Amino acid sequence: MIRPLSLLIVPVLALVFAVAPRPGLAAPAPDALHGTYVVQEGETLHDIAIHQKLGFLELKTANPDVDHWLPEPGSTVVLPNIHMLPKQVDNGIIVNLAAMRLFRFTDGKVTETFPIGVGRDGRETPRGATAVVRKKERPTWYPTDTIRKDKPDLPRVVPPGPDNPLGTHALYLGWPTYLLHGTENDYGIGRRVSAGCLRMYNSDIESLFNSVPVGTPVEVLDQRVLAEVFGGRLYIEAHPTPAGWDALELGEPRPDSVLDTDHVRIISDAVPPGTFIDWDAVTQVIAEQRGYPVAVSPAPRARNTGPRTLAPLEPDPLEPPPLEPAALVE
């Protein structure tokens, strides 16, 4: 079964491709998939993620060889500005914990996407379907008994203000004690450090707060490997496991990630029968876990349109497929 087009392309800041692929493996297209950023003196990857409105670990996994505390000034990092959707809905919010990213749908189209912070080990964010049941600007935080057991110095009530960990706005979900909320600490976005709530940059939660009404459906998924046909080519996006994210956080080697039967099923379901798939390329994408889409099938060949028309040249294998206007989200 072929799923509907689900590549979400968001504006990029530069049009330069900065990753050298394995020979024969198509890589992010320079003028379609990603932007790049030149590291400035004194910046960390945390700083760059905040300034570019990305999650820290999604930036780190796209640039695994970059020291996140001391990236070399003048070096170039990839900005992963394109994302594949774990699911499409008519209206509502879809969260993919594996990608640490939220997507908002309106009339069947993605209108907003944001990086998020998610629950850590032992305090995982729930999966499943719920809804926005209440909205609050300048929320008051009431730490749960479990949180106060871990941090006995916490007061029972934290009023609105710059020290409130809920930030400037909160969307309360149908799951008691779980919220979509802002934060007083931008460095927690795109990391597994919350007690189960979904954290967002304050400017992002304010935008979401103003655009979704009470009753908006919310579905939380955990899809690490995504596959989609786009422009006649198959793209794969693979994210680290929770253990892999934690290893990235600590600057340690990530556990091996290998192609398994579930991945084969996901990929096979995304393409028409008989489609050529470069399984060596797929294996590499799964192993590298870069968190952005990579092509794993050749570009479609151009065909002659008639005996009096010269056949166009075959596209370069790294040239991006033509972008349909409907696929662009500004």
C-alpha positions in Angstrom: 0.0 0.0 0.0 1.3 3.4 -0.9 0.7 6.0 1.8 -0.1 9.6 0.8 2.8 12.0 0.2 4.2 12.9 3.7 7.4 14.7 3.1 7.2 18.0 4.9 9.5 20.6 3.5 10.1 23.7 5.6 12.1 26.8 4.7 15.8 26.4 4.7 18.5 29.1 5.4 21.1 27.9 2.8 21.3 25.8 -0.3 24.6 24.1 0.2 25.0 20.3 0.8 27.5 19.5 3.5 27.5 15.7 3.9 29.6 13.4 1.7 27.5 10.2 1.0 28.8 6.7 0.4 29.4 6.3 -3.4 26.0 5.3 -5.0 23.9 6.4 -2.0 21.8 9.4 -2.7 22.1 12.1 -0.1 20.1 15.1 1.0 19.6 17.3 -2.1 21.4 20.6 -1.8 18.5 22.8 -2.9 15.5 20.9 -1.5 16.1 19.0 1.7 18.3 20.9 4.1 20.1 24.1 4.9 23.6 24.5 6.3 25.0 26.8 9.0 28.5 28.1 9.5 29.5 27.8 13.2 30.4 31.1 14.8 33.1 31.7 17.5 31.9 30.5 20.9 28.8 28.7 19.7 27.7 25.3 20.8 25.3 22.9 19.0 22.9 23.8 21.8 23.1 27.5 20.8 22.7 26.7 17.1 19.7 24.5 17.8 18.0 27.2 19.8 18.7 29.9 17.2 17.6 27.7 14.3 14.4 26.5 16.1 15.6 22.9 16.0 15.8 20.2 18.8 19.3 19.7 20.2 19.5 16.0 19.5 18.0 16.1 16.0 20.8 18.6 15.2 23.3 16.3 16.9 22.3 13.1 15.1 22.4 15.0 11.7 26.0 16.0 12.6 27.3 13.1 14.7 31.0 13.9 14.2 30.6 17.4 15.5 31.6 18.2 19.1 28.5 19.6 20.5 30.3 21.7 23.1 33.2 22.9 21.0 32.2 22.8 17.3 35.0 24.3 15.2 34.3 27.9 14.3 33.9 28.3 10.5 32.9 24.7 10.1 29.5 23.8 8.5 26.7 21.9 10.0 23.6 20.4 8.4 20.3 21.9 9.5 17.7 19.0 9.2 14.8 21.1 7.9 12.8 18.4 6.3 10.7 15.8 8.1 8.6 12.8 7.2 5.2 12.5 8.8 4.5 9.4 10.9 0.8 9.8 10.1 -1.6 12.1 8.3 -4.9 13.3 9.7 -7.4 15.9 8.7 -7.2 18.0 11.8 -5.3 17.8 15.0 -1.8 17.2 16.5 0.5 14.3 15.8 3.6 13.7 17.9 6.4 11.4 16.9 8.4 10.7 20.0 11.1 8.9 18.0 11.8 12.1 16.1 11.0 14.4 19.1 8.8 16.5 16.8 5.2 17.7 16.7 3.0 18.3 13.6 -0.2 20.3 13.5 -2.7 19.5 10.7 -5.4 21.7 9.3 -7.7 20.4 6.6 -5.4 17.5 5.9 -2.3 19.7 5.5 0.6 20.3 7.9 0.5 24.0 9.0 3.1 23.9 11.8 5.9 21.6 13.0 7.9 22.1 16.1 10.8 20.3 18.0 9.8 19.0 21.4 11.4 17.7 24.6 10.0 14.3 25.7 10.0 12.1 28.8 13.2 10.4 30.0 13.7 6.8 31.1 11.3 5.9 33.9 9.2 9.0 33.1 8.2 8.3 29.5 5.6 10.3 27.6 2.5 8.2 27.1 1.6 6.9 23.6 -1.9 6.8 22.2 -4.8 9.1 21.5 -6.0 12.0 23.7 -7.1 15.6 23.2 -6.5 19.2 24.4 -9.0 19.6 27.3 -7.9 23.0 28.7 -5.7 25.9 27.8 -3.9 28.3 30.1 -1.8 31.4 29.5 0.8 32.0 32.3 0.1 28.6 33.9 0.7 27.7 37.5 2.7 24.6 38.2 1.6 22.1 40.8 4.5 19.5 41.1 3.2 16.0 41.5 4.0 13.9 44.6 6.4 11.8 42.5 8.3 14.9 41.3 8.4 16.3 44.9 9.7 12.9 46.1 12.6 13.2 43.7 13.0 16.9 44.5 11.8 17.5 48.1 12.9 21.1 48.1 10.2 22.0 45.5 7.3 24.1 46.7 3.8 22.7 46.3 2.9 25.5 44.0 5.0 27.5 41.5 3.3 30.7 40.3 3.6 32.1 36.8 6.9 33.8 36.0 10.4 33.2 34.6 11.1 30.4 37.0 8.0 28.4 36.2 9.0 25.2 34.2 5.7 25.3 32.3 6.8 28.5 30.5 4.4 31.0 29.2 1.6 28.8 27.9 0.2 25.3 28.5 -2.2 22.9 26.7 -3.6 20.4 29.2 -4.2 16.9 27.7 -6.8 14.3 28.6 -4.1 12.4 30.4 -3.9 13.7 33.9 -0.6 15.5 34.8 0.6 15.5 31.1 0.8 18.7 29.3 2.1 20.4 26.1 3.9 23.4 27.6 6.6 26.0 27.2 9.8 26.1 29.2 12.1 28.3 31.2 15.0 26.3 29.9 15.4 26.2 26.1 18.3 23.7 26.4 15.7 21.0 27.2 14.1 21.1 23.8 14.9 18.1 21.6 16.1 16.0 24.5 14.7 13.2 26.7 14.8 15.1 30.0 11.2 15.8 31.0 9.0 13.9 33.5 6.7 12.9 30.7 5.3 16.2 29.5 6.0 17.6 26.0 8.1 20.7 26.2 8.3 23.4 23.5 10.1 26.7 23.0 7.9 29.5 24.4 7.4 31.1 21.0 6.4 27.8 19.6 3.8 26.9 22.3 2.4 30.4 22.0 1.8 29.9 18.3 0.3 26.5 18.9 -1.8 27.9 21.8 -3.3 30.5 19.6 -4.1 28.2 16.7 -5.7 25.1 18.3 -9.0 25.1 20.2 -10.0 23.0 23.2 -11.1 19.6 21.9 -8.3 19.3 19.3 -7.3 15.6 19.0 -3.8 14.7 19.9 -2.1 11.4 19.0 1.3 10.4 20.3 3.3 7.9 18.2 6.8 6.4 18.3 7.9 5.6 14.8 11.7 5.4 14.4 11.8 4.4 10.8 9.7 6.1 8.1 9.5 5.4 4.4 7.8 7.4 1.6 7.8 7.7 -2.2 8.5 11.3 -3.3 9.1 12.5 -6.8 9.4 8.9 -8.0 12.0 7.9 -5.5 11.9 6.1 -2.2 13.2 8.0 0.9 14.0 6.5 4.3 14.3 8.4 7.5 15.7 6.7 10.6 16.0 8.0 14.1 18.1 6.6 17.0 16.6 4.4 19.6 16.1 5.8 23.2 19.4 4.3 24.1 20.9 5.9 21.0 19.6 9.3 21.9 21.1 8.9 25.4 24.4 7.9 24.0 24.4 11.0 21.8 23.6 13.1 24.8 26.6 11.7 26.7 28.9 11.8 23.6 29.3 8.0 23.7 29.1 5.5 20.8 25.5 4.7 19.8 24.3 1.1 19.9 24.3 -0.6 16.6 21.1 -0.1 14.5 20.3 -2.9 12.1 17.7 -3.5 9.4 15.0 -5.9 10.8 11.8 -7.4 9.6 9.6 -4.5 10.9 11.7 -2.1 8.9 11.4 -4.2 5.8 7.6 -4.3 6.2 7.4 -0.5 6.6 9.6 0.1 3.6 7.9 -2.5 1.4 4.4 -1.1 2.2 5.5 2.3 1.1 6.3 1.4 -2.6 4.4 -0.2 -5.5 5.2 -3.8 -6.1 8.3 -4.3 -8.3 9.9 -1.1 -7.2 13.7 -1.3 -7.1 15.1 -0.7 -3.6 18.8 -0.4 -2.9 18.8 -2.5 0.3 22.5 -1.8 0.9 21.5 1.9 1.0 18.6 1.1 3.3 20.9 -0.8 5.6 23.3 2.2 5.7 20.5 4.7 6.4 19.2 2.5 9.3 22.8 2.2 10.7 23.6 5.9 10.5 20.3 7.1 12.0 20.8 10.6 10.7 17.1 11.6 11.4 16.5 13.1 7.9 15.2 11.5 4.6 17.7 9.9 2.3 16.9 8.5 -1.2 17.3 4.7 -1.5 16.1 4.2 -5.0 17.5 5.7 -8.3 16.0 8.8 -9.9 13.4 8.0 -12.5 14.7 7.9 -16.1 13.5 10.5 -18.5 11.8 9.1 -21.5 11.6 10.1 -25.2 8.4 11.9 -26.0 8.4 11.0 -29.7 10.7 10.2 -32.7 11.3 13.9 -33.5 12.2 14.9 -30.0 15.6 14.4 -28.5 15.6 12.4 -25.3 16.5 14.6 -22.3 19.6 13.7 -20.4 19.2 11.3 -17.5 19.2 13.3 -14.2 22.2 13.2 -12.0 21.6 10.6 -9.3 22.1 13.2 -6.6 19.8 15.8 -8.2 16.6 16.3 -6.2 13.3 15.3 -7.6 11.0 18.1 -8.8 9.0 19.5 -5.9 5.3 19.7 -6.2 3.9 23.0 -4.9 1.5 21.1 -2.7 4.4 19.5 -0.9 5.9 22.9 0.2 4.9 24.3 3.6 6.1 27.8 4.1 
